[in-house]
Amino acid sequence: MKIFETFFGKRLPERYPENAQGDFYVEDQVCTSCGAPQAEAPDLIDHSKIEYGHCYFKKQPLTPDELSRAISAMQVSCISDLRYGGRNEEILKRLYGSGLADEFDHKPKGKYKIYRKKGSSG
């Protein structure tokens, strides 16, 4: 299914088709199979059974601990292919505070101090 919504005039990233339905996802055709996100959250993220070298969210985080591990997996991703597509203001605030200001699809309503990963542009 194509995503028709745009973010600042750009088409939102395509989701890898094996991702579990929900707000956290891995962008299609971007994963380099570094293994870091899977090591950080093995119960949430796995390697594709269809396409060698691609990871995906096999389960959406439901508990506070799972949410923390999903965010940690986003932080350790070497190419920022793990994303958040939801609009939960508390999660968006945590992502900003965790240096992940470029890795979500919707701008938060609140104004938060932006921390960026080393080497990230924007």
Salt bridges, closest charged atoms under 4 A:
GLU5 OE2 - ARG87 NH2 2.41
GLU5 OE2 - HIS106 ND1 3.48
ASP43 OD1 - ARG69 NH1 2.39
ASP46 OD2 - LYS49 NZ 2.86
ASP65 OD2 - ARG69 NH2 3.03
GLU66 OE2 - LYS59 NZ 2.47
ASP102 OD1 - ARG116 NH1 2.55
GLU103 OE2 - LYS117 NZ 3.46
ASP105 OD1 - ARG83 NH2 2.93
